Amino acid sequence: MSILEIKNLRANVNGHEILKGINLKVNAGEVHSIMGPNGSGKSTLAQVLARRESYEVTDGQVTLNGKDLLAMKPEEAACEGLFMAFQYPVEVPGISNAYFLRAALNAVRKYGGLEELDAMDFLPFLKEKMRLLDMDERFLNRPVNEGFSGGEKKRNEIVQMAVLEPKVAILDETDSGLDIDALKIVARGVNTMRSPDRAIVLVTHYQRLLDYIVPDYVHVLVDGRIVKSGGPELALQLEEKGYGSWVEPAIA
Amino acid sequence: MSTNVDTIRDFAKSEYKWGFVTEVEEERVPKGLNEDIIRLISTKKNEPEFMLQWRLRAYRHWASLERAAAEPKWANIKYGPINYQDIVYYSAPKQKTGLKNLDELDPEILRTYEKLGIPLEEQKLLAGVAVDAVFDSVSVATTFKEKLAKAGVIFCSFSEAVQKHPELVQKYLGSVVPFSDNFFAALNAAVFTDGSFVYVPKGVRCPMELSTYFRINAAATGQFERTLIVADEGAYVSYLEGCTAPIRDENQLHAAVVELVALDNAQIKYSTVQNWYPGDKDGRGGIYNFVTKRGKCLGVSSKISWTQVETGSAITWKYPSCILQGDNSVGEFYSVALTNNYQQADTGTKMIHLGKNTRSTVVSKGISAGHGQNTYRGLVKILKNASGARNYTQCDSLLIGDKCGAHTFPYIEVKNASARMEHEASTSKIGEDQIFYLRQRGLSVEEAVSMIINGFCKQVFRELPMEFAVEAQKLLSINLEGSVG
């Protein structure tokens, strides 16, 4: 059984159909990359999977570990092991990173019938994850994402992923706005998260990220449909030829 | 987006959990206000002549204001006319006077405070907090009096202070808020029936937190308490007040006065968690909270700090202020005001700098949900002789939903060119983005909203004593329960 299975998924945003029948199977242990031009529906797909309520699903099924993902609230999906690294991480003034992450982890643990961690147990665990992403310990006490640079926010997303240890992680354009050093750090973090019981879906414009995180599968998303799937070599072809050959027929 | 609006609309369906009524036999005076009622109150309380005369002068002043224009109308609040002759100005549970111990207190009243989470038996109380319990017009019990007396601290009901320490009362009563100060201060001076009195002698650090718990129980009754706290040279005291009232369909008037006096090097920290009945979700009922609170930093290097968490009342009209008279004195005001449903709050502070090198800090956090209207109104005034004065003001407003309002009226008057003033202000909305982000990490909507609000109020909560900070956080969550759901 696939850990994430999407069948004929259609979704509207503000009354416009953006996803026009997506089919995708992702197994545990795999890294998939979804690539496509601007406006092709990549971020919409990520948001729909994370159960953003303003995105209206009109047709199709999605299962997460065999359960009906589309029937879940965002927090249920999160507790069932779905994580999304945001393209634009949100600031939460006055709440420290450490406090927020412990609350999140404990929400997930509680849902799974595990004991909640107290601050004493949690802190060493969090510090270890932060070292992985070269995050200074002062980020522990800084309010969530407030005053963070773009790169720090993206790294913070990966720290959160490392803390929450999801079954399916969707990274929505995590590479955008990163300089090459930050990109390498983020990639290192993601690579250490690769595991036989976890799937990772990278949503990206550019092949650049895939130099550092080599996917098992690459899918090309154009105008709300996956038009081609292949191995990592497909990304290289895209880099060379662009999306033109798929986009033009759609326009014509 | 429609989902988000629904979500936010749902947030406004909380229930007031302190709304029960206690059945006790009451002794009341007839409705209405005139000189006879005031004489009656003064006689019942066996007051010395100076008190009666002061009350009568206050009453005459109030009556002239009432004839002219009644209460002031400048606040950003709307309500129907208040009929001051339709209010009972004195209501007390019938009990023996001069209780020796709690066994003599009506068990119903004891149970009321238990239900409110304020047990009056000392062994059940939070260690380190002494409580004065005010039930309608009178103080029914004060705990830990003996322990405090050993340190020289006087902590008793106002009535008792009038009997036992008339010289202190006469010296300081009205010295910070004279009866002529404003309409409600005059009304309070005329009819106030009880409250708390604190005197901390020279050089004494009060060994425990002092607190008063105000409970309005009787119907059609106003509560007019008066609190006077004096910290003598080098003294320190931290004082907390909490308040609740039953659910009733008609509005009830609460017009309190609090006066603080800090002498040389003294410090007073005054914290309030105000949770009067706010009215129902359609705006029916609720307490009209018209309160005058002011502290005078009379001595050099003295400090007065106000912290308030205002979650209740249909209307809140309240400006805890500091008169910074002593050189190098410090005034602080930290406030969280929440308005949900049809609540209205017009609250803020006045910092009046008279002495040299006086400093003040104002941090105000307004949260509006439902149809709530939240106004910050503040005055920072630097007088001619206050060289080197400094003020920092920060006013932040948070909106939940699209039917509420936030308003800010900061007044700044500077008469000395050496003053340094800073003013920051922001208005933000709890966005769908923020809530979704937290939900994606596994938190429920309630947890998400509560986290965002606690983050917003953090600067104020950290000024509260620990147990109160926890209480205040819970209260905010409860009072917003269902607003986003």
Interface residues (C-beta under 8 A of the other chain):
Chain A: A50 R52 E53 S54 K73 P74 E75 A77 A78 C79 F83 M84 F86 P89 V90 E91 V92 P93 G94 I95 F100 A103 A104 L105 A107 V108 Y111 P143 Q160 L164
Chain B: M1 T3 N4 T7 G431 E432 D433 Q434 F436 Y437 L438 R439 Q440 R441 G442 L443 S444 V445 E447 M451 I452 N454 G455 F456 C457 K458 Q459
